[in-house]
């Protein structure tokens, strides 16, 4: 009895992967790694390597640590 590797119903070309959002490409790569599919992993890595690294909400510094928030100070002055 021989085992046959199941075929994928989706043909993941580099162009198709590039059309996905960055989180979707990362998820696809994680799935490909879990399923031991190095070709799709390489395509995902190529697409992610071509994308700019800057992005996100800007709440983190380059080190990955959150930026400290400015403290709000109460207004000085008399009563209204």
Residue pairs with C-beta under 8 A, 6 or more apart in sequence:
8 37
12 28
12 40
12 43
13 43
14 43
14 46
14 47
17 25
17 28
17 40
17 43
17 44
17 47
18 47
18 50
20 28
20 47
22 48
22 51
22 55
25 44
25 47
25 48
26 44
26 48
28 40
28 44
29 40
29 41
29 44
29 45
29 48
32 38
32 40
32 41
32 44
33 41
59 66
59 67
60 66
60 67
61 67
